[in-house]
Amino acid sequence: MPIDIYIARLKKNGHRITPKVRAVIELFLKRESILDPFEVQAGLQKRFKSVGLPTIYRILENLASCGILVTAANEDRQLRYFICRGIEHDHHHHFICKKCGKVEEVNLCLMEEVSKYVRRQLKATVQSHFLQIEGLCAKCG
């Protein structure tokens, strides 16, 4: 996926494109896996000697607010992020390998059936949802 798509999304949302922001996007595109803020900081240290965690967190949050990065939850409640490679597609979900951290797009959503169930059984209305799919990828499984 070319970085230009992500840069255009940032500009559209009014964010500045600094060398550090570009480097974070490049890091995620290169790694193809889920990363925590400390791993991002370590990945940038060769290019930027004095990149601090507050800067990393700010960049990660800005990228997440634009839909470029997705925040993942795990058992220890540590924030982790991955890049959305299907950013130009409509609604989709992601599969995360619990062993190697590889992230893959899942272009399937059964939410329409779930919404019907909620409406019928609970007499409620679904307004949004988030589905995190975890398991072992083909290589790790």
Phi, psi and omega per residue, in radians:
M1 nan 2.207 -3.140
P2 -1.223 2.519 -3.114
I3 -1.146 -0.421 -3.099
D4 -0.995 -0.599 3.128
I5 -1.099 -0.716 -3.138
Y6 -1.255 -0.697 3.116
I7 -1.094 -0.755 3.119
A8 -1.072 -0.694 3.118
R9 -1.117 -0.743 3.111
L10 -1.081 -0.825 -3.137
K11 -1.066 -0.737 3.135
K12 -1.037 -0.580 -3.133
N13 -1.606 0.154 3.038
G14 1.399 0.332 -3.140
H15 -1.643 2.563 3.064
R16 -1.363 2.569 3.114
I17 -1.827 1.642 3.124
T18 -1.628 2.862 3.084
P19 -0.993 -0.610 -3.139
K20 -1.238 -0.680 3.092
V21 -1.089 -0.827 3.115
R22 -1.050 -0.722 -3.129
A23 -1.132 -0.651 3.115
V24 -1.140 -0.786 3.114
I25 -1.068 -0.793 3.127
E26 -1.050 -0.698 3.122
L27 -1.058 -0.831 3.137
F28 -1.132 -0.689 3.122
L29 -1.134 -0.648 -3.140
K30 -1.247 -0.763 -3.037
R31 -1.311 -0.607 -3.121
E32 1.018 0.457 -3.130
S33 -2.483 3.069 -3.132
I34 -1.384 2.439 -3.101
L35 -2.348 2.558 3.014
D36 -1.699 2.930 -3.092
P37 -1.007 -0.572 3.128
F38 -1.192 -0.661 3.087
E39 -1.182 -0.648 3.087
V40 -1.128 -0.796 3.118
Q41 -1.026 -0.799 3.126
A42 -1.094 -0.665 3.134
G43 -1.173 -0.402 -3.132
L44 -1.706 -0.196 -3.007
Q45 -1.088 -0.511 3.128
K46 -1.197 -0.695 -3.121
R47 -1.447 -0.605 -3.071
F48 -2.236 1.757 -3.035
K49 -1.045 -0.616 -3.020
S50 -2.046 0.838 3.104
V51 -1.538 2.082 -3.077
G52 -1.641 2.843 3.128
L53 -1.076 -0.657 3.089
P54 -1.019 -0.689 3.089
T55 -1.131 -0.770 3.128
I56 -1.048 -0.849 -3.138
Y57 -1.052 -0.733 -3.140
R58 -1.097 -0.773 3.128
I59 -1.114 -0.809 -3.131
L60 -1.055 -0.757 3.133
E61 -1.150 -0.700 3.086
N62 -1.103 -0.743 3.123
L63 -1.163 -0.644 3.106
A64 -1.207 -0.664 -3.124
S65 -1.141 -0.414 3.117
C66 -1.601 -0.082 -3.110
G67 1.476 0.140 3.127
I68 -1.353 -0.752 3.050
L69 -1.901 2.648 3.072
V70 -2.057 2.362 3.104
T71 -1.484 2.340 3.125
A72 -1.989 2.492 3.084
A73 -1.709 2.579 3.007
N74 -2.454 3.100 -3.027
E75 -1.062 -0.602 -3.097
D76 -1.570 0.144 3.078
R77 1.097 0.322 3.088
Q78 -1.389 2.349 3.101
L79 -1.210 2.287 3.068
R80 -2.368 2.672 -3.072
Y81 -2.334 2.711 2.970
F82 -2.537 2.727 -3.099
I83 -1.477 2.446 3.102
C84 -1.508 1.875 -3.123
R85 -1.399 -0.244 3.113
G86 -1.785 0.606 -3.026
I87 -1.054 -0.494 -3.128
E88 -1.523 -0.122 3.125
H89 -1.548 2.896 3.050
D90 -1.256 -2.923 -3.093
H91 -0.864 2.359 3.105
H92 -2.760 3.069 3.139
H93 -2.187 -3.106 -3.090
H94 -2.351 2.521 3.038
F95 -1.840 2.259 -3.135
I96 -2.051 2.165 3.079
C97 -1.320 2.195 -3.103
K98 -1.286 -0.271 -3.112
K99 -1.649 -0.951 -3.056
C100 -1.764 -0.221 3.115
G101 1.461 0.061 3.127
K102 -1.072 2.474 -3.140
V103 -2.069 2.328 3.113
E104 -2.270 2.568 3.130
E105 -1.312 2.483 3.041
V106 -2.101 1.803 -3.077
N107 -1.567 0.974 3.140
L108 -2.589 2.376 3.078
C109 -2.504 2.168 -3.137
L110 -1.762 0.428 -3.047
M111 -1.143 -0.489 3.129
E112 -1.052 -0.752 3.103
E113 -1.162 -0.700 3.115
V114 -1.122 -0.748 3.118
S115 -1.060 -0.717 3.097
K116 -1.094 -0.757 3.112
Y117 -1.054 -0.843 -3.125
V118 -1.062 -0.730 3.132
R119 -1.125 -0.783 -3.075
R120 -1.275 -0.864 -3.017
Q121 -1.499 -0.626 -3.048
L122 -1.850 -0.152 -3.096
K123 0.996 0.638 -3.109
A124 -2.151 2.996 -3.133
T125 -2.152 2.259 3.081
V126 -1.404 2.263 3.101
Q127 -1.856 -0.520 3.083
S128 -2.818 2.955 3.080
H129 -2.734 2.810 3.065
F130 -2.466 2.204 -3.122
L131 -2.119 2.136 3.085
Q132 -1.942 2.057 -3.103
I133 -1.834 2.174 -3.125
E134 -2.199 2.646 3.106
G135 3.068 -2.674 3.098
L136 -1.954 2.280 3.129
C137 -1.222 3.042 -3.112
A138 -1.028 -0.657 -3.127
K139 -1.231 -0.694 -3.079
C140 -1.521 -0.405 -3.040
G141 -1.374 nan nan
